[in-house]
Amino acid sequence: MSVDVDLFEEHGEVAALWPHRPYHGRTVVCFDRHLDLKPLAPGGEEALRATADGNVSPAELVRRLPVRGVPGAFGLDDFWSAAAVVADLTDLVWVPSWRSYDGWQAHAVDSVSLITTGGRPTRPSTRPCCLTVTLCGVRLAVVPPDLLAGHLDRHVHTDVVTDIDLDWLVDEHGRFEHSAQDLAELVGVCGGELAAMTWSTRSGFLPSEYRTVGADVAARLGLRARESSFLPATPWPEDLMLRVHRGTAAPAAGPADEEGGVEQGIAVALHGLAQAGLSPDRAQECFEQAAGHGYHSSWLAYKIGAARYANGDHRTARQYLREAVRLDPQDTLGAHARIMGARATLRLEGPAAALSEFQALGAELPLRRGVWKTIRMLARAEGDMDTARTAEGQLRLLDRLSGPGAAEPEVEGA
């Protein structure tokens, strides 16, 4: 008889399995187009730790809607950080959708470089098969799929449990990048248990017409997919988030005085996201309307700031970029916003003020090459040669990480 495997709508829902301790003493191998590892939003860790008494399941703390800034202790992009807090996760192998190529290590470093560290050491190193780094309490290995078998054989000496986000199969244009058979064969290489699969259609990463691929992958593994989702239906069409991500359509937005709570505010903000590139003025109106409904969108604030920056309005750009950071300082968009905001400061106030902002960024984003190149340039301009030498050292470390077969560095920059 076939064994069932749980199939969820969104990644955060896998938390329903955590009370059974599926990750304890194991290495998790995750197939996912996006690395769902970023620091938890303020209050998230405390809320998760409060589930330790068993009276509340971590699944009850999952965000109910697949957008940034919706209340909930955790959701899509901080899923593995939550697992590190309450689900015994210590070792994670992320298998991205892209295969290895000459210079892939630089791509791997870039993929994790916007995850803030809180000033903690990340201990990065590269080998021919992987980039390894410690982030959000997790020992992470980034391993391209064609190098997975060798990595598992050489470097993984614990039991393995596998997690699949089915958006791994499909590129951002909705085209299959891998087949169901490709994925099944790689899962077979992992051995061990397949813990769960996720559709990611609500969040806009897998087109809804491909939902049958979950059952297909399960069948190829001799399993039976069991639909286990518990999230409520969204108040908008299933493909709305996909269209917003692609920028191909604008959802309808009601007038500012229309009845409705946070969900109405989200709909207005999504409309603003579709407008931001062409009409920042309209996007700003949507930001204020959404706020009037109780939804303050860091995502929309970032998009407005980026559009204003591109138009040369650096003062307004910095205002909205700082608002994006204030609303969600841990988000990777928040890191983007801090970098762009510091660049705006350079244009508005000069190198001394900008250097201070970039130094703070370097402490939080030690693997972000562009930040350290800017620190080096600004420090030299200000005659701060100690800071310039620190930046130069960090850039040398990143050069070693970005080359094949690099050894673990002896020290790590600030």
C-alpha positions as a Python dict, from the first residue, in 0.01 Angstrom:
ca = {
    (1, 'M'): (0, 0, 0),
    (2, 'S'): (133, 346, -88),
    (3, 'V'): (248, 575, 192),
    (4, 'D'): (87, 918, 204),
    (5, 'V'): (290, 1237, 178),
    (6, 'D'): (139, 1569, 286),
    (7, 'L'): (79, 1828, 15),
    (8, 'F'): (28, 2185, 138),
    (9, 'E'): (-66, 2513, -27),
    (10, 'E'): (217, 2717, 126),
    (11, 'H'): (549, 2635, 285),
    (12, 'G'): (461, 2765, 629),
    (13, 'E'): (187, 2506, 661),
    (14, 'V'): (446, 2230, 696),
    (15, 'A'): (470, 2352, 1056),
    (16, 'A'): (167, 2132, 1121),
    (17, 'L'): (411, 1838, 1112),
    (18, 'W'): (665, 1987, 1354),
    (19, 'P'): (519, 1850, 1678),
    (20, 'H'): (619, 1505, 1542),
    (21, 'R'): (984, 1627, 1532),
    (22, 'P'): (1051, 1526, 1170),
    (23, 'Y'): (1385, 1712, 1159),
    (24, 'H'): (1534, 1591, 1487),
    (25, 'G'): (1884, 1455, 1432),
    (26, 'R'): (1845, 1478, 1054),
    (27, 'T'): (1970, 1685, 766),
    (28, 'V'): (1687, 1845, 569),
    (29, 'V'): (1730, 1859, 190),
    (30, 'C'): (1499, 2121, 45),
    (31, 'F'): (1419, 2160, -326),
    (32, 'D'): (1294, 2516, -370),
    (33, 'R'): (1331, 2798, -622),
    (34, 'H'): (1358, 3043, -329),
    (35, 'L'): (1547, 3003, -3),
    (36, 'D'): (1285, 3054, 269),
    (37, 'L'): (1542, 3156, 529),
    (38, 'K'): (1546, 3506, 673),
    (39, 'P'): (1532, 3636, 1031),
    (40, 'L'): (1192, 3624, 1192),
    (41, 'A'): (998, 3947, 1225),
    (42, 'P'): (999, 4112, 1569),
    (43, 'G'): (798, 3902, 1814),
    (44, 'G'): (809, 3592, 1594),
    (45, 'E'): (1071, 3403, 1793),
    (46, 'E'): (899, 3475, 2123),
    (47, 'A'): (564, 3357, 1985),
    (48, 'L'): (718, 3038, 1851),
    (49, 'R'): (902, 2956, 2173),
    (50, 'A'): (573, 2990, 2359),
    (51, 'T'): (449, 2682, 2170),
    (52, 'A'): (701, 2462, 2354),
    (53, 'D'): (447, 2365, 2620),
    (54, 'G'): (243, 2185, 2354),
    (55, 'N'): (-77, 2381, 2413),
    (56, 'V'): (-44, 2566, 2082),
    (57, 'S'): (80, 2420, 1754),
    (58, 'P'): (334, 2625, 1559),
    (59, 'A'): (96, 2590, 1264),
    (60, 'E'): (-142, 2829, 1438),
    (61, 'L'): (118, 3104, 1400),
    (62, 'V'): (142, 3079, 1020),
    (63, 'R'): (55, 3397, 829),
    (64, 'R'): (-286, 3352, 674),
    (65, 'L'): (-222, 3544, 350),
    (66, 'P'): (76, 3506, 115),
    (67, 'V'): (198, 3866, 120),
    (68, 'R'): (459, 4056, 316),
    (69, 'G'): (355, 4224, 636),
    (70, 'V'): (42, 4023, 714),
    (71, 'P'): (12, 3944, 1087),
    (72, 'G'): (147, 3605, 1192),
    (73, 'A'): (465, 3485, 1357),
    (74, 'F'): (607, 3346, 1032),
    (75, 'G'): (508, 3247, 682),
    (76, 'L'): (668, 3186, 345),
    (77, 'D'): (1016, 3332, 341),
    (78, 'D'): (1114, 3279, 705),
    (79, 'F'): (992, 2920, 728),
    (80, 'W'): (1330, 2758, 794),
    (81, 'S'): (1419, 3023, 1053),
    (82, 'A'): (1104, 2927, 1241),
    (83, 'A'): (1200, 2560, 1210),
    (84, 'A'): (1534, 2638, 1372),
    (85, 'V'): (1352, 2783, 1673),
    (86, 'V'): (1096, 2509, 1743),
    (87, 'A'): (1144, 2214, 1507),
    (88, 'D'): (1495, 2087, 1586),
    (89, 'L'): (1632, 2204, 1250),
    (90, 'T'): (2009, 2245, 1259),
    (91, 'D'): (2134, 2136, 914),
    (92, 'L'): (1975, 2239, 585),
    (93, 'V'): (2081, 2160, 228),
    (94, 'W'): (1916, 2398, -16),
    (95, 'V'): (1902, 2265, -371),
    (96, 'P'): (1825, 2567, -592),
    (97, 'S'): (1672, 2526, -936),
    (98, 'W'): (1987, 2634, -1122),
    (99, 'R'): (2262, 2390, -1212),
    (100, 'S'): (2633, 2440, -1157),
    (101, 'Y'): (2847, 2628, -1409),
    (102, 'D'): (3182, 2806, -1408),
    (103, 'G'): (3149, 3065, -1134),
    (104, 'W'): (2834, 2924, -972),
    (105, 'Q'): (2986, 2983, -628),
    (106, 'A'): (2947, 3358, -678),
    (107, 'H'): (2578, 3300, -757),
    (108, 'A'): (2544, 3100, -436),
    (109, 'V'): (2707, 3372, -227),
    (110, 'D'): (2483, 3634, -386),
    (111, 'S'): (2176, 3418, -311),
    (112, 'V'): (2235, 3443, 65),
    (113, 'S'): (2404, 3784, 83),
    (114, 'L'): (2088, 3981, 172),
    (115, 'I'): (2006, 3769, 478),
    (116, 'T'): (2087, 3983, 780),
    (117, 'T'): (2304, 3821, 1044),
    (118, 'G'): (2241, 4031, 1353),
    (119, 'G'): (2618, 4074, 1368),
    (120, 'R'): (2672, 3700, 1430),
    (121, 'P'): (2955, 3516, 1252),
    (122, 'T'): (2844, 3324, 944),
    (123, 'R'): (3153, 3101, 895),
    (124, 'P'): (3129, 3086, 515),
    (125, 'S'): (3332, 2845, 303),
    (126, 'T'): (3312, 2692, -42),
    (127, 'R'): (3398, 2349, -171),
    (128, 'P'): (3370, 2210, -524),
    (129, 'C'): (3016, 2091, -443),
    (130, 'C'): (2874, 2356, -209),
    (131, 'L'): (2873, 2687, -33),
    (132, 'T'): (2831, 2646, 342),
    (133, 'V'): (2732, 2927, 576),
    (134, 'T'): (2559, 2966, 913),
    (135, 'L'): (2250, 3187, 903),
    (136, 'C'): (1948, 3225, 1134),
    (137, 'G'): (2072, 2942, 1356),
    (138, 'V'): (2098, 2697, 1065),
    (139, 'R'): (2406, 2537, 911),
    (140, 'L'): (2320, 2586, 544),
    (141, 'A'): (2474, 2423, 239),
    (142, 'V'): (2383, 2558, -105),
    (143, 'V'): (2423, 2268, -350),
    (144, 'P'): (2329, 2278, -722),
    (145, 'P'): (2120, 1973, -821),
    (146, 'D'): (2386, 1818, -1044),
    (147, 'L'): (2630, 1817, -749),
    (148, 'L'): (2385, 1682, -490),
    (149, 'A'): (2480, 1314, -501),
    (150, 'G'): (2848, 1390, -447),
    (151, 'H'): (2772, 1636, -167),
    (152, 'L'): (2554, 1388, 21),
    (153, 'D'): (2813, 1116, -15),
    (154, 'R'): (3103, 1330, 110),
    (155, 'H'): (2951, 1567, 361),
    (156, 'V'): (2620, 1438, 502),
    (157, 'H'): (2654, 1170, 767),
    (158, 'T'): (2311, 1186, 931),
    (159, 'D'): (1969, 1063, 822),
    (160, 'V'): (1808, 1277, 553),
    (161, 'V'): (1454, 1407, 527),
    (162, 'T'): (1342, 1583, 209),
    (163, 'D'): (1112, 1882, 158),
    (164, 'I'): (982, 1992, -184),
    (165, 'D'): (843, 2325, -294),
    (166, 'L'): (705, 2245, -637),
    (167, 'D'): (790, 2589, -773),
    (168, 'W'): (1140, 2437, -808),
    (169, 'L'): (1019, 2285, -1135),
    (170, 'V'): (902, 2602, -1310),
    (171, 'D'): (1082, 2924, -1403),
    (172, 'E'): (947, 3276, -1350),
    (173, 'H'): (785, 3267, -1696),
    (174, 'G'): (582, 2955, -1617),
    (175, 'R'): (800, 2718, -1820),
    (176, 'F'): (917, 2382, -1688),
    (177, 'E'): (1288, 2399, -1607),
    (178, 'H'): (1293, 2044, -1471),
    (179, 'S'): (1064, 1746, -1520),
    (180, 'A'): (877, 1558, -1250),
    (181, 'Q'): (1103, 1262, -1327),
    (182, 'D'): (1415, 1477, -1274),
    (183, 'L'): (1288, 1575, -932),
    (184, 'A'): (1183, 1221, -837),
    (185, 'E'): (1527, 1089, -929),
    (186, 'L'): (1701, 1351, -715),
    (187, 'V'): (1472, 1275, -420),
    (188, 'G'): (1563, 911, -470),
    (189, 'V'): (1930, 1004, -441),
    (190, 'C'): (1856, 1161, -103),
    (191, 'G'): (1702, 846, 40),
    (192, 'G'): (1519, 873, 367),
    (193, 'E'): (1173, 1020, 413),
    (194, 'L'): (990, 1278, 202),
    (195, 'A'): (833, 1497, 469),
    (196, 'A'): (608, 1721, 261),
    (197, 'M'): (545, 1900, -66),
    (198, 'T'): (413, 2251, -126),
    (199, 'W'): (228, 2396, -426),
    (200, 'S'): (309, 2768, -384),
    (201, 'T'): (27, 2866, -618),
    (202, 'R'): (-139, 3114, -378),
    (203, 'S'): (187, 3305, -336),
    (204, 'G'): (231, 3331, -711),
    (205, 'F'): (531, 3107, -775),
    (206, 'L'): (370, 2802, -937),
    (207, 'P'): (99, 2857, -1201),
    (208, 'S'): (-223, 2694, -1083),
    (209, 'E'): (-252, 2483, -1398),
    (210, 'Y'): (50, 2285, -1276),
    (211, 'R'): (-104, 2175, -946),
    (212, 'T'): (-132, 1814, -1069),
    (213, 'V'): (248, 1789, -1065),
    (214, 'G'): (239, 1721, -691),
    (215, 'A'): (51, 1395, -733),
    (216, 'D'): (275, 1311, -1031),
    (217, 'V'): (599, 1350, -834),
    (218, 'A'): (454, 1150, -543),
    (219, 'A'): (347, 867, -773),
    (220, 'R'): (694, 845, -927),
    (221, 'L'): (828, 792, -575),
    (222, 'G'): (571, 523, -497),
    (223, 'L'): (382, 762, -269),
    (224, 'R'): (32, 904, -258),
    (225, 'A'): (-16, 1280, -219),
    (226, 'R'): (-252, 1372, 62),
    (227, 'E'): (-392, 1725, 43),
    (228, 'S'): (-334, 1864, 392),
    (229, 'S'): (-372, 2240, 360),
    (230, 'F'): (-556, 2430, 630),
    (231, 'L'): (-522, 2793, 523),
    (232, 'P'): (-848, 2974, 443),
    (233, 'A'): (-928, 3078, 87),
    (234, 'T'): (-780, 3409, -22),
    (235, 'P'): (-1013, 3701, -99),
    (236, 'W'): (-876, 3726, -454),
    (237, 'P'): (-831, 3497, -755),
    (238, 'E'): (-573, 3223, -715),
    (239, 'D'): (-348, 3360, -988),
    (240, 'L'): (-345, 3720, -862),
    (241, 'M'): (-8, 3697, -686),
    (242, 'L'): (147, 3540, -994),
    (243, 'R'): (31, 3836, -1203),
    (244, 'V'): (159, 4083, -945),
    (245, 'H'): (501, 3915, -937),
    (246, 'R'): (518, 3932, -1316),
    (247, 'G'): (379, 4286, -1332),
    (248, 'T'): (135, 4177, -1602),
    (249, 'A'): (-193, 4300, -1457),
    (250, 'A'): (-328, 4535, -1194),
    (251, 'P'): (-585, 4404, -946),
    (252, 'A'): (-888, 4621, -891),
    (253, 'A'): (-871, 4862, -601),
    (254, 'G'): (-1175, 5013, -434),
    (255, 'P'): (-1204, 5379, -334),
    (256, 'A'): (-1041, 5495, -14),
    (257, 'D'): (-1367, 5519, 178),
    (258, 'E'): (-1486, 5171, 83),
    (259, 'E'): (-1582, 4944, 371),
    (260, 'G'): (-1327, 4677, 452),
    (261, 'G'): (-1040, 4590, 680),
    (262, 'V'): (-689, 4460, 629),
    (263, 'E'): (-789, 4239, 336),
    (264, 'Q'): (-921, 4544, 149),
    (265, 'G'): (-600, 4725, 235),
    (266, 'I'): (-398, 4440, 89),
    (267, 'A'): (-598, 4453, -234),
    (268, 'V'): (-530, 4827, -261),
    (269, 'A'): (-158, 4774, -192),
    (270, 'L'): (-137, 4504, -460),
    (271, 'H'): (-289, 4750, -704),
    (272, 'G'): (-21, 5000, -604),
    (273, 'L'): (252, 4741, -664),
    (274, 'A'): (133, 4697, -1021),
    (275, 'Q'): (135, 5078, -1065),
    (276, 'A'): (463, 5171, -896),
    (277, 'G'): (698, 5149, -1193),
    (278, 'L'): (487, 5362, -1428),
    (279, 'S'): (306, 5585, -1182),
    (280, 'P'): (474, 5638, -844),
    (281, 'D'): (216, 5907, -764),
    (282, 'R'): (-66, 5656, -798),
    (283, 'A'): (134, 5401, -599),
    (284, 'Q'): (175, 5654, -316),
    (285, 'E'): (-201, 5712, -315),
    (286, 'C'): (-250, 5336, -285),
    (287, 'F'): (1, 5320, 2),
    (288, 'E'): (-197, 5578, 198),
    (289, 'Q'): (-531, 5415, 114),
    (290, 'A'): (-404, 5075, 224),
    (291, 'A'): (-276, 5228, 547),
    (292, 'G'): (-622, 5370, 603),
    (293, 'H'): (-753, 5012, 593),
    (294, 'G'): (-491, 4905, 846),
    (295, 'Y'): (-235, 4753, 609),
    (296, 'H'): (105, 4922, 597),
    (297, 'S'): (289, 4755, 311),
    (298, 'S'): (669, 4737, 333),
    (299, 'W'): (668, 4582, -14),
    (300, 'L'): (484, 4878, -165),
    (301, 'A'): (697, 5131, 26),
    (302, 'Y'): (1006, 4967, -122),
    (303, 'K'): (866, 4971, -476),
    (304, 'I'): (776, 5341, -444),
    (305, 'G'): (1123, 5419, -309),
    (306, 'A'): (1289, 5228, -593),
    (307, 'A'): (1077, 5407, -853),
    (308, 'R'): (1152, 5750, -704),
    (309, 'Y'): (1521, 5667, -687),
    (310, 'A'): (1522, 5568, -1055),
    (311, 'N'): (1355, 5902, -1136),
    (312, 'G'): (1623, 6096, -946),
    (313, 'D'): (1398, 6205, -656),
    (314, 'H'): (1639, 6084, -392),
    (315, 'R'): (1477, 6260, -97),
    (316, 'T'): (1133, 6105, -150),
    (317, 'A'): (1300, 5777, -239),
    (318, 'R'): (1485, 5770, 94),
    (319, 'Q'): (1166, 5854, 282),
    (320, 'Y'): (983, 5551, 142),
    (321, 'L'): (1285, 5322, 159),
    (322, 'R'): (1326, 5403, 527),
    (323, 'E'): (957, 5337, 577),
    (324, 'A'): (1000, 4993, 417),
    (325, 'V'): (1283, 4919, 662),
    (326, 'R'): (1081, 5046, 957),
    (327, 'L'): (787, 4824, 867),
    (328, 'D'): (989, 4504, 819),
    (329, 'P'): (1360, 4543, 904),
    (330, 'Q'): (1434, 4170, 866),
    (331, 'D'): (1297, 4122, 516),
    (332, 'T'): (1540, 4083, 227),
    (333, 'L'): (1353, 4373, 66),
    (334, 'G'): (1440, 4567, 380),
    (335, 'A'): (1806, 4496, 309),
    (336, 'H'): (1762, 4615, -49),
    (337, 'A'): (1588, 4925, 87),
    (338, 'R'): (1872, 5001, 331),
    (339, 'I'): (2131, 4974, 54),
    (340, 'M'): (1937, 5200, -181),
    (341, 'G'): (1858, 5439, 104),
    (342, 'A'): (2229, 5469, 185),
    (343, 'R'): (2298, 5547, -179),
    (344, 'A'): (2035, 5820, -159),
    (345, 'T'): (2211, 5957, 149),
    (346, 'L'): (2534, 5973, -50),
    (347, 'R'): (2363, 6191, -309),
    (348, 'L'): (2183, 6406, -53),
    (349, 'E'): (2441, 6445, 226),
    (350, 'G'): (2777, 6332, 91),
    (351, 'P'): (3024, 6053, 165),
    (352, 'A'): (3070, 6095, 541),
    (353, 'A'): (2702, 6038, 623),
    (354, 'A'): (2676, 5759, 366),
    (355, 'L'): (2984, 5581, 500),
    (356, 'S'): (2824, 5555, 843),
    (357, 'E'): (2514, 5393, 693),
    (358, 'F'): (2717, 5154, 478),
    (359, 'Q'): (2935, 5047, 771),
    (360, 'A'): (2620, 4948, 962),
    (361, 'L'): (2509, 4754, 654),
    (362, 'G'): (2843, 4575, 633),
    (363, 'A'): (2800, 4446, 987),
    (364, 'E'): (2459, 4302, 896),
    (365, 'L'): (2539, 4184, 542),
    (366, 'P'): (2898, 4055, 551),
    (367, 'L'): (2858, 3862, 223),
    (368, 'R'): (2720, 4149, 13),
    (369, 'R'): (3003, 4242, -222),
    (370, 'G'): (2852, 4571, -342),
    (371, 'V'): (2824, 4701, 14),
    (372, 'W'): (3195, 4639, 82),
    (373, 'K'): (3305, 4789, -248),
    (374, 'T'): (3111, 5105, -158),
    (375, 'I'): (3259, 5111, 193),
    (376, 'R'): (3608, 5087, 45),
    (377, 'M'): (3541, 5370, -199),
    (378, 'L'): (3383, 5601, 60),
    (379, 'A'): (3648, 5527, 324),
    (380, 'R'): (3926, 5614, 80),
    (381, 'A'): (3745, 5936, -12),
    (382, 'E'): (3723, 6025, 358),
    (383, 'G'): (4082, 5929, 434),
    (384, 'D'): (3966, 5651, 671),
    (385, 'M'): (4231, 5397, 578),
    (386, 'D'): (4153, 5156, 865),
    (387, 'T'): (3800, 5115, 735),
    (388, 'A'): (3927, 5090, 379),
    (389, 'R'): (4161, 4806, 482),
    (390, 'T'): (3876, 4625, 660),
    (391, 'A'): (3668, 4648, 343),
    (392, 'E'): (3959, 4527, 133),
    (393, 'G'): (3999, 4224, 359),
    (394, 'Q'): (3632, 4137, 332),
    (395, 'L'): (3646, 4167, -46),
    (396, 'R'): (3942, 3927, -54),
    (397, 'L'): (3739, 3682, 153),
    (398, 'L'): (3451, 3710, -95),
    (399, 'D'): (3693, 3651, -381),
    (400, 'R'): (3800, 3325, -215),
    (401, 'L'): (3440, 3220, -158),
    (402, 'S'): (3349, 3291, -518),
    (403, 'G'): (3616, 3064, -665),
    (404, 'P'): (3594, 2685, -699),
    (405, 'G'): (3749, 2479, -422),
    (406, 'A'): (3808, 2769, -185),
    (407, 'A'): (3915, 2669, 163),
    (408, 'E'): (3738, 2794, 473),
    (409, 'P'): (3884, 3136, 559),
    (410, 'E'): (4067, 3181, 886),
    (411, 'V'): (3883, 3500, 975),
    (412, 'E'): (3566, 3674, 875),
    (413, 'G'): (3520, 4046, 836),
    (414, 'A'): (3291, 4251, 1052),
}
